[in-house]
Amino acid sequence: MKYLSTRGDGTLRGFSDILLEGLAPDGGLYLPTHYPQIDSAMLKRWRGLPYAELAFEVLSLYIDDIPPADLQTLCKATYTEAVFGTPQITPLIALQPGLYLQALSNGPTLAFKDMAMQLLGRLFEYELARRGEQLNILGATSGDTGSAAQYAMRGKRGLRVFMLRPQGRMSPFQQAQMFSLQDANIHNLCIAGVFDDCQDIVKAVSNDLAFKRRHRIGSVNSINWARLLAQVVYYVAGYLQATRSNDERVSFAVPSGNFGNICAGHVARSMGLPIDKLVLATNENDVLDEFFRTGVYRVRSSAETHATSSPSMDISKASNFERFVFDLLGRDGARVQALFGDAVPREGGFSLSAAELAPAAARHGFVSGRSSHADRLATIRHTWQTHGEMIDTHTADGLFVARQHLQPGTPMLVLETAQPAKFAQTLVEAIGIRPEPPAALRDIEHLPRRFTVLPPQVEAVKHFIEQHAAAATAATAATAATAATAATAATAALAEPTEPAAAA
């Protein structure tokens, strides 16, 4: 299996190379040259598999440069009941006949990002040990990516994390999860702007190829294909739980800001998983909903990006959207370069004709909708009063839009994104109850904090990286024998006990 750039770079690369690279040299995102197909016999064989074994089966379709035994060990060490709280890992919660929540937030940071990030941390450590190298991870977060990445990478050999977040745009609990970490390899950078400013800086640094190579810059944002690939697994797991035979179809409703979560659903559907509709839900920052309704992709400015009660979706420039448009336009790299490399930076967006947009729904199954603060309050209240389930604000956005697209005979799975304790203030407003976090995180908002405030400037972030990564990059040289020894040690370490889940 080889990977190519969405913007036309013809150089084909293997999985382990793009794992460490992030963006392609031409600024594009990596996708496989083709999507392996899932058939009925494969689904039949996968039914009843533990989640870790299912993950190995799916990942093996895309990863052929890691020995199968090592990949299987990585999966088994990642997806355990000790880390994710349940043997099913992503169990379904029935709300009513044909409508389910798929629980994805039982990991260490109480958010769906743990599903991919826990595996990504192990993949990074494994591959760096094989090569005898180190990596400086640069990422941006609108809420949950940062803490999930940091908890997955803290203490990992050969890794340093530089995580950018918009100042004042996250919930108090989300801030505390990141800022309370005191690990020497974790650096929290508060940017005086919005998430899109942070994301633009990450891309600008990654597009400076000389700087990127000199300081060994990698990514944990969903621009990294490995992270998106790991998310494909829970679509397969959800389908297998919701159905009894392989001729049944299901739909998924996905709260979406950066298009990574639902892009994994697009990949699963492109592989032949029997998905009927992919229901995209936005909050008041409705760039993606506007596109699927009109064909217009219009990036909002920082001033136009609303601060909402579902802050992880306060995004007006969706990075992973480029991957979908690449497929929508018949994998025309030159056209994608013209749209995302030229039109978006110069004109703030682009539009597709009705003929070009039509396959989005007809062939790829996308429909969309928008939720407001009042909508999510009402949805949280109704779900609690009617079903006895407490949901977070982002899941409420997904559930609100999902109800608009229910079809008799087709189960709808709403991807749960986080535990409600992360957004306690809005839960109090909706139902008058403050959800308690798990005991291990109960006092997290009172712990000492460690972070650095920087202006929204690329050079300021580069300077910080140069100051704190110099020692690491100077120590990257290692002999092949040392690398082999380290790789052996890293694989052996996977058998060691894992940290228990934060979830009760």
Disulfide bonds with the S-S distance in Angstrom:
none
